Amino acid sequence: MAFQCPVNSPFDCLLLGTLIKAHASLSLSSWCYNQFLMANSFFLLLREDLDDTLYPGGTGIGPALKRNIDEFLVARFGLAADRAAALRVELFRSHGSTLAGLIALGHDVHPDEYHSYVHGRLPYDKIAADPRLAALLQSIPQRKILFTNSDRAHMKRALERLGVDEACFDGVVCFETMNPHLFGEVNGDDDAVADRTVVVLKPSVDAIVAGLRAAGTNPRRTLFLDDSERNIAAGKALGLRTALVGKRARSKEADYALESIGSLRRAIPEIWGGVAVDAELQPDHNVEKNKSMRADLDSVIQPTSIQA
C-alpha cells in the first residue's frame, strides 16, 4: 500500500491500542510501522487498542463478558456463582485477567477453550456499524497497527460489526501474537516467555516489546493510543508518544488526551499535517521521561477495567 504523508505531519505511524473501547464498555483491550520516513513528520506509527475505544458505552458487552467468565468458572470448576464472581475479580487484580490467573495457578485451561466460551457468547449484535469511524481510519495517512489483549476471533467479530475492514490496518498484535508459547509455537527467541504459566498482556513490558518487535518501529516516532492509563504509562516508559483516549485531561504520562476516537482529528490534527491551536490539546513535551525498570512496569499489569 502506498502512503501519501502530509508534509507538515509530525507522525509517520500510529499504533492503535484503543479502537473499539471508546465506542463501548468492553475493555479487552495496535501497532504499525512505516519503513519510510515521512518528510518533516514526527510520528512513524499509530497504535490503537480494540475495545472501549471504537464503539460507544451502553452496549452491554462489558457486563456480558463478566457474566460469561463467571459461568465459565462455574461450569469448568464447579464453583458457586458468588465464589466464581469473587475469583474473577481476585484473579484480575493479581494476574491481569482471569485466564492469566488460572494458568499461573496451574489449571489446564487452553486459551481457545476459554475465549470460545467467554467471547463466543457475547452479544455482538449490540455493536452498531460506524461508517464515520471507518472513514476516519481510512483517512489516516500513516500506517496503523491494532494492538489488543483480546483473541483474534473476538477482534474479527467486533470489527465486522463496526463495519471496519481489517485490511485498513497494516498489522495486528493480539493475544495469539503475544502468547505463541501457549499454542506450542515457541522458538529460540522466545526464552523470556517460554514458561507456559506466563500469559503476556498489556501493560507488561513483554507485551509492549512484542508489539514493538512486530512493528519494527522507532518508539519515539510512534504514537500509541489507549484508554488505559496503565497502558499509557507503560508505553511512555519505553519511549512511545502517547494519547489517552476517553479522557478530557492528560495523565502524567500522556502527551495527548481525547474524549473519543471520533475526536482524533480535532485533538491531534498534526496527523493530517494540521496545527493544534487549542492549548489544552497541545502535546506535553515536558513529560518526565519514565525510566522505570521491568519490575516497575510489571507491577502495574492490570490491563483493563472489566475485571476479565
C-alpha positions as CSV (number, residue, x, y, z in Angstrom):
1,M,0.0,0.0,0.0
2,A,1.4,3.4,-1.0
3,F,1.2,6.2,1.5
4,Q,1.0,9.9,0.9
5,C,2.2,11.6,4.1
6,P,1.3,15.2,4.9
7,V,4.4,17.3,4.5
8,N,3.7,19.0,7.9
9,S,2.7,16.0,9.8
10,P,4.7,15.1,12.9
11,F,3.6,11.4,12.7
12,D,4.9,8.7,10.4
13,C,3.0,5.8,12.0
14,L,0.2,5.3,14.5
15,L,-0.2,2.4,17.0
16,L,-3.8,2.0,17.9
17,G,-4.2,0.3,21.3
18,T,-7.8,1.5,21.9
19,L,-10.0,1.3,18.9
20,I,-13.2,-0.5,20.0
21,K,-13.1,0.8,23.5
22,A,-14.4,4.3,23.2
23,H,-17.5,3.1,21.4
24,A,-18.5,0.6,24.1
25,S,-17.7,-0.8,27.5
26,L,-15.7,-3.9,26.6
27,S,-12.2,-3.4,27.9
28,L,-10.1,-6.2,26.4
29,S,-8.2,-4.2,25.1
30,S,-2.3,-1.7,17.6
31,W,0.7,-1.5,16.2
32,C,2.0,-0.3,12.9
33,Y,5.3,0.8,11.4
34,N,6.2,2.8,8.4
35,Q,9.5,1.7,6.9
36,F,9.9,5.0,5.1
37,L,10.4,8.3,6.8
38,M,7.8,11.0,6.0
39,A,9.2,14.4,5.2
40,N,9.0,16.7,8.2
41,S,6.9,14.1,10.0
42,F,7.2,13.4,13.7
43,F,5.1,10.2,14.1
44,L,6.0,6.9,12.4
45,L,3.2,4.9,13.7
46,L,-0.3,4.9,15.2
47,R,-1.1,2.0,17.5
48,E,-4.7,1.5,18.6
49,D,-6.5,-0.6,21.1
50,L,-9.7,-2.5,20.2
51,D,-12.2,-2.4,23.0
52,D,-13.8,0.6,24.7
53,T,-12.2,2.8,22.1
54,L,-14.0,2.1,18.9
55,Y,-17.6,1.6,20.0
56,P,-19.8,3.5,22.5
57,G,-20.7,2.5,26.0
58,G,-24.0,1.1,26.9
59,T,-23.9,-1.9,24.6
60,G,-23.9,-4.4,27.4
61,I,-20.8,-6.1,26.2
62,G,-18.9,-5.5,29.4
63,P,-21.5,-6.9,31.8
64,A,-22.0,-9.8,29.4
65,L,-18.3,-10.6,29.4
66,K,-18.2,-10.7,33.2
67,R,-21.2,-12.9,33.3
68,N,-19.7,-15.3,30.7
69,I,-16.5,-15.6,32.8
70,D,-18.4,-16.3,35.9
71,E,-20.4,-19.0,34.1
72,F,-17.2,-20.5,32.7
73,L,-15.8,-20.8,36.2
74,V,-19.0,-22.4,37.5
75,A,-19.2,-24.9,34.6
76,R,-15.4,-25.7,34.5
77,F,-14.6,-25.9,38.2
78,G,-18.0,-26.5,39.8
79,L,-17.9,-23.2,41.8
80,A,-20.9,-21.5,43.3
81,A,-21.9,-18.4,41.4
82,D,-20.8,-16.0,44.2
83,R,-17.4,-17.7,44.5
84,A,-16.9,-17.6,40.7
85,A,-17.6,-13.8,40.7
86,A,-15.2,-13.2,43.6
87,L,-12.5,-15.4,41.9
88,R,-12.8,-13.5,38.7
89,V,-12.1,-10.2,40.5
90,E,-9.3,-11.7,42.5
91,L,-7.5,-13.2,39.5
92,F,-7.9,-10.0,37.6
93,R,-6.3,-8.0,40.4
94,S,-3.5,-10.4,40.9
95,H,-2.7,-11.6,37.4
96,G,-4.3,-9.1,34.9
97,S,-7.0,-11.4,33.7
98,T,-8.9,-14.5,34.8
99,L,-7.3,-16.7,32.1
100,A,-3.8,-15.5,33.2
101,G,-4.6,-16.3,36.8
102,L,-5.9,-19.7,36.0
103,I,-2.9,-20.7,34.0
104,A,-0.5,-19.2,36.6
105,L,-2.2,-21.4,39.3
106,G,-1.5,-24.5,37.2
107,H,-5.0,-25.2,35.9
108,D,-5.1,-26.9,32.5
109,V,-7.2,-24.3,30.6
110,H,-6.3,-23.7,27.0
111,P,-6.8,-20.1,25.7
112,D,-9.1,-21.3,22.9
113,E,-11.4,-23.1,25.3
114,Y,-11.6,-20.0,27.5
115,H,-12.0,-17.5,24.7
116,S,-14.6,-19.5,22.8
117,Y,-16.7,-19.6,25.9
118,V,-16.4,-16.1,27.3
119,H,-16.2,-14.3,23.9
120,G,-18.1,-16.7,21.8
121,R,-21.3,-15.9,23.7
122,L,-21.0,-12.1,23.7
123,P,-24.0,-10.2,22.2
124,Y,-22.1,-8.8,19.2
125,D,-25.4,-7.8,17.6
126,K,-25.4,-4.9,20.1
127,I,-22.4,-3.3,18.4
128,A,-23.6,-1.0,15.7
129,A,-21.9,-0.2,12.5
130,D,-20.0,3.1,12.5
131,P,-19.3,4.5,9.0
132,R,-17.7,7.6,10.4
133,L,-15.2,5.5,12.3
134,A,-14.3,3.5,9.2
135,A,-13.9,6.7,7.2
136,L,-11.7,8.3,9.9
137,L,-9.4,5.3,9.9
138,Q,-9.2,5.3,6.1
139,S,-8.3,9.0,6.2
140,I,-5.3,8.5,8.4
141,P,-2.3,8.7,6.0
142,Q,0.2,6.9,8.3
143,R,0.3,3.1,8.7
144,K,-1.8,1.7,11.5
145,I,-1.5,-1.4,13.7
146,L,-4.2,-2.7,16.0
147,F,-2.8,-3.7,19.4
148,T,-5.2,-5.6,21.7
149,N,-5.2,-8.1,24.5
150,S,-8.2,-9.9,23.0
151,D,-8.0,-13.0,20.9
152,R,-8.2,-12.8,17.1
153,A,-11.7,-14.3,16.8
154,H,-13.1,-11.6,19.0
155,M,-11.2,-8.9,17.2
156,K,-12.6,-10.0,13.9
157,R,-16.2,-10.2,15.0
158,A,-16.0,-6.8,16.7
159,L,-14.5,-5.2,13.6
160,E,-17.1,-6.8,11.3
161,R,-19.9,-5.4,13.5
162,L,-18.4,-2.0,13.4
163,G,-18.1,-2.1,9.6
164,V,-14.3,-1.6,9.8
165,D,-12.2,-3.6,7.3
166,E,-9.3,-5.4,9.0
167,A,-7.3,-4.6,5.8
168,C,-7.3,-0.9,6.8
169,F,-4.7,-1.9,9.4
170,D,-1.1,-2.7,8.4
171,G,-0.8,-5.3,11.2
172,V,-2.4,-6.8,14.3
173,V,-0.9,-7.6,17.6
174,C,-3.4,-9.7,19.7
175,F,-3.5,-12.4,22.3
176,E,-2.1,-15.1,20.0
177,T,0.7,-12.8,18.8
178,M,1.9,-12.1,22.3
179,N,1.5,-15.6,23.6
180,P,2.7,-18.1,20.9
181,H,4.1,-20.3,23.7
182,L,0.6,-21.1,24.8
183,F,-0.1,-22.5,21.4
184,G,3.1,-24.6,21.0
185,E,4.9,-22.0,18.9
186,V,8.0,-21.3,21.0
187,N,11.3,-20.7,19.2
188,G,14.8,-19.8,20.3
189,D,14.0,-16.1,20.6
190,D,11.1,-16.6,23.0
191,D,13.0,-17.7,26.1
192,A,11.6,-14.8,28.1
193,V,8.0,-16.2,27.6
194,A,8.8,-19.9,27.2
195,D,7.3,-20.6,30.6
196,R,3.8,-21.9,29.8
197,T,2.4,-20.5,33.1
198,V,3.1,-16.9,31.8
199,V,0.4,-15.0,30.0
200,V,1.6,-11.8,28.3
201,L,-0.8,-8.9,28.3
202,K,-0.6,-5.1,28.2
203,P,0.7,-3.3,30.1
204,S,3.6,-5.7,30.9
205,V,7.0,-5.0,29.4
206,D,6.9,-8.2,27.4
207,A,3.6,-7.2,25.8
208,I,4.9,-3.7,24.7
209,V,8.1,-5.3,23.5
210,A,6.1,-7.9,21.5
211,G,4.3,-5.1,19.8
212,L,7.4,-3.1,19.1
213,R,9.1,-6.2,17.7
214,A,6.2,-6.9,15.4
215,A,6.1,-3.3,14.3
216,G,9.8,-2.9,13.9
217,T,9.3,0.7,14.9
218,N,11.3,3.5,16.5
219,P,9.3,4.2,19.7
220,R,10.0,7.9,19.6
221,R,8.3,8.2,16.2
222,T,5.3,6.1,17.3
223,L,2.0,7.4,18.5
224,F,0.3,5.0,20.9
225,L,-3.4,5.4,21.6
226,D,-5.1,3.6,24.5
227,D,-7.9,4.2,27.0
228,S,-5.9,2.7,30.0
229,E,-3.7,5.0,32.0
230,R,-1.6,1.9,33.0
231,N,-1.0,1.0,29.4
232,I,-0.2,4.6,28.5
233,A,2.4,4.7,31.4
234,A,4.0,1.5,30.1
235,G,4.2,2.9,26.6
236,K,5.7,6.2,27.8
237,A,8.3,4.3,29.9
238,L,9.5,2.6,26.7
239,G,9.7,5.9,24.8
240,L,6.4,5.9,22.9
241,R,4.4,9.1,22.2
242,T,1.1,8.6,23.9
243,A,-2.5,9.6,23.6
244,L,-5.1,8.8,26.3
245,V,-8.5,8.1,24.9
246,G,-11.7,8.6,26.8
247,K,-10.4,11.5,28.9
248,R,-10.5,15.2,28.7
249,A,-7.3,15.8,30.6
250,R,-3.9,14.2,30.1
251,S,-2.5,11.8,32.6
252,K,1.1,12.4,33.7
253,E,2.4,10.1,31.0
254,A,0.1,11.1,28.2
255,D,1.2,13.6,25.5
256,Y,-2.4,14.0,24.3
257,A,-5.9,13.4,25.6
258,L,-9.1,12.9,23.6
259,E,-12.6,12.2,24.7
260,S,-13.2,9.6,22.0
261,I,-11.5,8.2,18.9
262,G,-14.1,10.3,16.9
263,S,-12.4,13.5,18.1
264,L,-9.0,12.4,16.9
265,R,-8.8,14.9,14.0
266,R,-9.6,17.8,16.3
267,A,-7.4,16.6,19.1
268,I,-4.3,15.7,17.1
269,P,-4.6,17.5,13.7
270,E,-0.9,17.0,13.2
271,I,-1.6,13.5,12.0
272,W,-3.0,15.1,8.8
273,G,-0.5,17.9,8.7
274,G,-2.5,20.4,10.6
275,V,-1.6,22.5,13.6
276,A,-3.0,22.2,17.1
277,V,-4.4,25.6,18.1
278,D,-6.1,24.6,21.4
279,A,-3.5,24.8,24.3
280,E,-5.3,22.1,26.1
281,L,-4.7,19.8,23.2
282,Q,-1.1,20.6,22.7
283,P,1.3,17.7,23.4
284,D,3.2,17.9,26.6
285,H,6.8,17.8,25.5
286,N,8.0,18.2,29.1
287,V,6.5,15.0,30.4
288,E,9.2,13.5,32.6
289,K,10.8,10.5,31.0
290,N,9.9,7.4,32.9
291,K,12.9,5.3,33.3
292,S,11.3,2.6,35.4
293,M,12.8,-0.9,35.1
294,R,10.9,-4.0,34.1
295,A,9.8,-4.7,37.7
296,D,8.2,-1.3,38.0
297,L,6.2,-1.8,34.8
298,D,5.2,-5.3,35.6
299,S,3.8,-4.1,38.9
300,V,1.0,-2.3,37.0
301,I,-0.1,-5.3,34.9
302,Q,-3.8,-4.7,35.4
303,P,-4.7,-4.0,31.7
304,T,-8.5,-3.5,31.7
305,S,-11.4,-2.1,33.7
306,I,-13.6,-5.1,33.0
307,Q,-12.0,-7.4,35.5
308,A,-11.9,-10.2,32.9
